[in-house]
Amino acid sequence: MLVRIIAVALMGWAIADVSLYWVLRNHNQQPVEVVTLVFKSLPFIVGVVFLIKARALADWISDKLDL
């Protein structure tokens, strides 16, 4: 469950970061840079991967903590 919460938090953080970047660039009448937009969306991609592999990640973390 904790892995899913972290994944959703990463996705929410990326959505907020990208949207604020977009709004600020449009407010200042500057062009949106694609490279910066891609870098700011990386946590969203990591969050999606965490959601897809949530069970495997949870099992792996559990195994590592059982040492």
C-alpha positions, 0 to 999 in steps of 0.5 A: 500500500505504501508503494502505491501511495508513493507512486501517486504522490510522485505522479501528483507532484509531477502534474503540479510541477508541469502545470505550474511551469506551463502557467508561469511560462505563459504568464511571462509570455515565454516559450515552453521549453520541451527539454525542461518539460520532459525533465519535469515529467520524469517523476510521473513516468516513475510513478506509473512504473511504480504503480505497474510494479507495485506488488513486485516492489513491495515484495522486494522491499519486504525481503530486504527489510527481513534480513 
